[in-house]
Amino acid sequence: MNNELLLETKALTKVYEETGEKLEILRGIDFQIYKGEYLVLTGSSGSGKSTFLNLVGALDKPTSGSILFNGKDLSKMNGRERDFYHRKNVGFVFQFHHLLSEFSAYENVCLPARILGSTAVECKERAEALLETVGLKDRLRHLPRELSGGERQRVAVARALMNHPDLVFADEPSGNLDEKNSEMLNELFGELNKKFNQTFLIVSHDERLAKKASRRVHMHGGLITTFEKEIR
């Protein structure tokens, strides 16, 4: 990891209005993420972790404040630019793998690149290499129902990396896995971070995962309140 600033939030807020009442989820977050970092974001349920992840991943828009990626404000981007940021610069791994049931592991991994217009040849080379990296070289043609829970989540990780994203966001990725598969996934994230020098921001309650991070941050009441480990 280096000290090159990749993504920054300034006074970031998110407020929902329901039945005439305002629900303040994020209350003005100033935060910086650096290239090559491996961050784990912890906090109790309802603290705003997933909301924060959705905002910086362009899955939702903030109520106020700004999100800067390589110095460019996401709010100043037009629809096409935001879509490109989300599809090219960000890879997402969710708690549920969200694989398409009728597609093989290989086809699921190829999908993000095909959406961006990559050729079949380009997709094949990249998808096969990624599936080998996550330990699924012999499972390329298997459908999701033919894979274990841990294998399905590793396919989802490979899919998130397909377009060479600068940022990889994961929201409780081991939440539905047993202890053995959770540990395998935790080890995999660390290996991928080192191998590809991509920035990982993972929301997790898993203390074992948090201990492996280059930086751990804690969210409480819609604010990031605690920073542990200095940037290396």
The 8 nearest C-alpha neighbors of each residue, nearest first, counted from 0:
[[1, 35, 36, 34, 231, 2, 196, 33],
 [2, 0, 3, 34, 35, 33, 231, 36],
 [1, 3, 33, 4, 34, 0, 230, 231],
 [2, 4, 33, 34, 1, 5, 0, 35],
 [5, 3, 33, 6, 2, 34, 32, 31],
 [4, 6, 33, 69, 34, 32, 68, 3],
 [7, 5, 68, 32, 67, 31, 4, 69],
 [8, 6, 31, 67, 30, 66, 32, 9],
 [7, 9, 66, 30, 29, 65, 11, 67],
 [8, 10, 29, 65, 11, 64, 28, 66],
 [11, 9, 27, 64, 28, 29, 12, 8],
 [10, 12, 64, 27, 28, 9, 63, 65],
 [13, 11, 25, 27, 26, 63, 62, 61],
 [12, 14, 62, 25, 61, 24, 23, 15],
 [13, 15, 23, 22, 24, 62, 21, 12],
 [16, 14, 22, 21, 17, 23, 13, 24],
 [15, 17, 21, 20, 22, 19, 14, 18],
 [16, 18, 20, 19, 15, 21, 22, 14],
 [19, 17, 20, 16, 21, 15, 22, 14],
 [18, 20, 17, 16, 21, 22, 15, 14],
 [21, 19, 17, 16, 18, 22, 15, 23],
 [22, 20, 16, 15, 23, 17, 14, 19],
 [21, 23, 15, 14, 16, 24, 20, 17],
 [22, 24, 14, 25, 21, 13, 15, 26],
 [25, 23, 221, 13, 47, 14, 22, 26],
 [26, 24, 221, 12, 13, 23, 27, 47],
 [27, 25, 12, 221, 222, 28, 24, 23],
 [28, 26, 10, 11, 12, 25, 29, 222],
 [27, 29, 11, 10, 222, 9, 30, 26],
 [30, 28, 9, 8, 10, 27, 11, 31],
 [29, 31, 8, 7, 28, 9, 32, 223],
 [32, 30, 7, 6, 8, 33, 4, 29],
 [31, 33, 6, 5, 7, 4, 34, 30],
 [34, 32, 4, 5, 3, 36, 2, 35],
 [33, 35, 5, 3, 36, 198, 0, 1],
 [34, 36, 0, 198, 196, 197, 33, 1],
 [37, 35, 198, 0, 34, 33, 38, 199],
 [36, 38, 199, 213, 212, 198, 200, 214],
 [39, 37, 200, 214, 212, 215, 199, 36],
 [38, 40, 201, 215, 209, 200, 202, 212],
 [41, 39, 202, 216, 217, 201, 215, 203],
 [42, 40, 217, 203, 204, 202, 218, 216],
 [43, 41, 218, 217, 219, 46, 44, 40],
 [42, 44, 46, 45, 41, 219, 218, 204],
 [45, 43, 46, 42, 47, 48, 49, 219],
 [44, 46, 47, 43, 48, 220, 24, 42],
 [45, 47, 220, 219, 221, 44, 43, 48],
 [48, 46, 221, 50, 45, 24, 49, 51],
 [49, 47, 51, 50, 46, 52, 202, 218],
 [48, 50, 52, 51, 47, 53, 170, 202],
 [51, 49, 53, 47, 52, 48, 54, 24],
 [52, 50, 54, 48, 49, 53, 47, 55],
 [53, 51, 49, 55, 50, 54, 56, 48],
 [52, 54, 58, 56, 50, 51, 59, 55],
 [53, 55, 59, 57, 51, 56, 52, 60],
 [54, 56, 52, 57, 53, 51, 66, 58],
 [55, 57, 53, 54, 58, 52, 85, 89],
 [58, 56, 54, 59, 55, 85, 53, 60],
 [57, 59, 53, 56, 54, 60, 85, 55],
 [60, 58, 54, 57, 53, 61, 56, 55],
 [59, 61, 54, 57, 62, 58, 13, 74],
 [62, 60, 13, 63, 12, 54, 11, 59],
 [61, 63, 13, 12, 14, 60, 64, 11],
 [64, 62, 12, 61, 11, 65, 13, 10],
 [63, 65, 11, 10, 9, 12, 61, 62],
 [64, 66, 9, 8, 11, 67, 72, 63],
 [65, 67, 8, 72, 73, 7, 9, 68],
 [66, 68, 72, 71, 70, 7, 6, 73],
 [69, 67, 6, 70, 71, 5, 72, 66],
 [68, 70, 5, 71, 6, 67, 4, 7],
 [71, 69, 67, 68, 72, 6, 5, 7],
 [70, 72, 67, 68, 69, 73, 75, 66],
 [71, 73, 67, 74, 75, 66, 65, 68],
 [72, 74, 76, 75, 66, 67, 71, 81],
 [75, 73, 72, 76, 65, 66, 77, 60],
 [74, 76, 73, 72, 77, 71, 81, 80],
 [77, 75, 73, 80, 74, 81, 78, 72],
 [76, 78, 80, 79, 81, 75, 74, 73],
 [79, 77, 81, 80, 82, 76, 83, 75],
 [78, 80, 82, 81, 77, 83, 76, 84],
 [81, 79, 83, 77, 82, 76, 78, 84],
 [82, 80, 84, 78, 83, 79, 76, 85],
 [81, 83, 79, 85, 80, 84, 86, 78],
 [82, 84, 80, 86, 81, 85, 87, 79],
 [85, 83, 81, 88, 82, 87, 86, 80],
 [84, 86, 82, 89, 83, 87, 88, 57],
 [87, 85, 83, 84, 82, 89, 88, 111],
 [88, 86, 84, 83, 162, 164, 89, 85],
 [87, 89, 164, 84, 165, 85, 86, 166],
 [90, 88, 166, 164, 85, 167, 87, 86],
 [89, 91, 159, 167, 164, 160, 168, 166],
 [92, 90, 168, 159, 169, 167, 93, 89],
 [93, 91, 169, 156, 155, 168, 159, 172],
 [92, 94, 170, 95, 172, 169, 96, 91],
 [93, 95, 172, 171, 174, 170, 96, 173],
 [96, 94, 93, 97, 175, 172, 152, 92],
 [95, 97, 152, 98, 155, 93, 94, 151],
 [98, 96, 95, 99, 155, 93, 100, 94],
 [99, 97, 96, 100, 107, 143, 155, 151],
 [98, 100, 102, 101, 97, 107, 143, 103],
 [99, 101, 102, 143, 98, 142, 144, 103],
 [100, 102, 99, 103, 142, 143, 98, 144],
 [103, 101, 99, 106, 100, 107, 142, 104],
 [104, 102, 142, 106, 140, 141, 105, 107],
 [103, 105, 107, 139, 106, 141, 140, 142],
 [104, 106, 139, 108, 103, 107, 140, 109],
 [107, 105, 109, 103, 108, 102, 104, 110],
 [106, 108, 104, 110, 109, 105, 102, 103],
 [107, 109, 158, 105, 106, 110, 126, 157],
 [110, 108, 106, 107, 122, 112, 111, 126],
 [109, 111, 113, 107, 112, 108, 106, 114],
 [112, 110, 114, 113, 109, 115, 161, 162],
 [113, 111, 115, 114, 117, 110, 109, 162],
 [112, 114, 116, 110, 117, 115, 111, 109],
 [113, 115, 111, 112, 116, 110, 117, 86],
 [116, 114, 112, 113, 117, 111, 86, 87],
 [115, 117, 113, 114, 112, 118, 111, 119],
 [118, 116, 113, 112, 115, 121, 122, 119],
 [117, 119, 121, 120, 122, 116, 113, 112],
 [118, 120, 122, 121, 123, 117, 113, 109],
 [119, 121, 123, 118, 122, 124, 117, 125],
 [122, 120, 118, 124, 119, 123, 117, 125],
 [123, 121, 119, 125, 120, 124, 109, 126],
 [122, 124, 120, 126, 121, 125, 127, 119],
 [123, 125, 121, 127, 122, 126, 128, 120],
 [124, 126, 128, 122, 127, 123, 129, 121],
 [127, 125, 129, 123, 128, 124, 122, 109],
 [126, 128, 130, 129, 124, 125, 123, 131],
 [129, 127, 131, 125, 126, 130, 132, 124],
 [130, 128, 132, 126, 131, 127, 157, 125],
 [131, 129, 135, 127, 133, 132, 136, 128],
 [130, 132, 136, 134, 128, 135, 129, 133],
 [133, 131, 129, 130, 134, 128, 135, 136],
 [134, 132, 130, 131, 135, 153, 129, 157],
 [135, 133, 131, 132, 136, 130, 153, 137],
 [136, 134, 130, 138, 131, 137, 133, 139],
 [135, 137, 131, 130, 138, 134, 139, 127],
 [136, 138, 135, 139, 131, 140, 134, 130],
 [137, 139, 135, 141, 136, 140, 104, 146],
 [140, 138, 105, 104, 141, 137, 136, 135],
 [141, 139, 103, 138, 104, 105, 142, 137],
 [140, 142, 103, 138, 139, 104, 145, 143],
 [141, 143, 103, 145, 144, 104, 102, 140],
 [142, 144, 146, 145, 100, 151, 141, 104],
 [145, 143, 142, 146, 100, 147, 141, 151],
 [146, 144, 143, 142, 141, 147, 138, 151],
 [147, 145, 143, 144, 150, 151, 148, 142],
 [146, 148, 150, 149, 151, 145, 144, 143],
 [149, 147, 151, 150, 152, 146, 176, 175],
 [148, 150, 152, 180, 147, 151, 153, 176],
 [151, 149, 153, 147, 152, 148, 146, 154],
 [152, 150, 154, 148, 153, 149, 146, 147],
 [151, 153, 155, 149, 154, 96, 150, 156],
 [152, 154, 156, 150, 155, 151, 133, 157],
 [153, 155, 157, 151, 152, 156, 158, 104],
 [154, 156, 152, 158, 153, 157, 96, 159],
 [157, 155, 153, 159, 154, 158, 92, 152],
 [158, 156, 154, 160, 159, 155, 129, 108],
 [157, 159, 108, 155, 161, 156, 160, 154],
 [160, 158, 90, 156, 91, 157, 161, 155],
 [161, 159, 157, 158, 163, 162, 90, 164],
 [160, 162, 158, 163, 159, 157, 112, 108],
 [161, 163, 164, 87, 160, 112, 111, 159],
 [162, 164, 160, 161, 165, 87, 88, 90],
 [165, 163, 88, 89, 166, 162, 87, 90],
 [164, 166, 88, 197, 198, 89, 163, 167],
 [167, 165, 89, 198, 164, 199, 88, 90],
 [166, 168, 90, 199, 89, 91, 198, 200],
 [169, 167, 91, 200, 201, 199, 90, 92],
 [168, 170, 92, 201, 93, 91, 172, 202],
 [169, 171, 202, 93, 172, 94, 201, 92],
 [170, 172, 203, 94, 174, 202, 173, 169],
 [173, 171, 94, 170, 93, 174, 169, 92],
 [174, 172, 181, 176, 175, 171, 94, 184],
 [173, 175, 171, 172, 176, 94, 203, 181],
 [176, 174, 173, 94, 177, 95, 172, 148],
 [177, 175, 173, 181, 174, 180, 149, 178],
 [176, 178, 180, 179, 181, 175, 173, 149],
 [177, 179, 181, 180, 182, 176, 183, 173],
 [178, 180, 182, 181, 177, 183, 176, 184],
 [181, 179, 183, 182, 149, 177, 178, 176],
 [182, 180, 178, 184, 173, 183, 179, 176],
 [181, 183, 185, 179, 180, 184, 178, 186],
 [184, 182, 180, 186, 181, 185, 187, 179],
 [185, 183, 187, 181, 182, 186, 180, 188],
 [186, 184, 182, 188, 187, 183, 208, 181],
 [185, 187, 183, 189, 184, 188, 182, 190],
 [186, 188, 184, 190, 185, 189, 191, 183],
 [189, 187, 191, 185, 190, 186, 192, 184],
 [190, 188, 192, 186, 187, 191, 193, 185],
 [189, 191, 187, 193, 188, 192, 194, 186],
 [192, 190, 194, 188, 193, 189, 195, 187],
 [193, 191, 196, 189, 190, 197, 194, 195],
 [192, 194, 190, 196, 191, 195, 189, 197],
 [195, 193, 191, 192, 196, 190, 197, 189],
 [194, 196, 197, 192, 193, 191, 35, 190],
 [197, 195, 35, 192, 193, 194, 198, 0],
 [198, 196, 35, 195, 192, 165, 166, 199],
 [197, 199, 35, 36, 166, 34, 37, 167],
 [198, 200, 37, 167, 38, 168, 166, 36],
 [201, 199, 38, 168, 39, 37, 167, 169],
 [200, 202, 169, 39, 168, 40, 170, 203],
 [203, 201, 40, 170, 171, 39, 41, 169],
 [204, 202, 171, 205, 41, 201, 40, 39],
 [203, 205, 41, 206, 202, 42, 171, 209],
 [206, 204, 203, 208, 207, 209, 173, 41],
 [205, 207, 209, 208, 204, 210, 203, 211],
 [208, 206, 210, 205, 209, 211, 185, 182],
 [207, 209, 211, 206, 205, 210, 185, 212],
 [210, 208, 206, 211, 212, 207, 39, 215],
 [209, 211, 207, 208, 212, 206, 215, 213],
 [210, 212, 208, 209, 213, 207, 189, 185],
 [213, 211, 214, 37, 209, 38, 210, 39],
 [212, 214, 37, 38, 36, 211, 228, 215],
 [215, 213, 38, 228, 212, 227, 37, 229],
 [214, 216, 39, 227, 38, 40, 226, 212],
 [217, 215, 226, 40, 225, 227, 41, 39],
 [216, 218, 41, 225, 42, 40, 223, 224],
 [219, 217, 223, 42, 222, 224, 46, 41],
 [220, 218, 46, 222, 221, 42, 223, 224],
 [219, 221, 46, 222, 218, 47, 24, 25],
 [220, 222, 25, 47, 26, 24, 46, 219],
 [223, 221, 219, 218, 220, 224, 28, 26],
 [222, 224, 218, 217, 225, 219, 28, 216],
 [223, 225, 218, 222, 217, 219, 226, 216],
 [224, 226, 217, 216, 223, 227, 218, 215],
 [227, 225, 216, 215, 217, 228, 224, 214],
 [226, 228, 215, 214, 216, 225, 229, 217],
 [229, 227, 214, 215, 230, 213, 226, 231],
 [228, 230, 231, 227, 214, 213, 226, 215],
 [231, 229, 228, 214, 213, 2, 36, 0],
 [230, 229, 0, 213, 1, 2, 228, 214]]
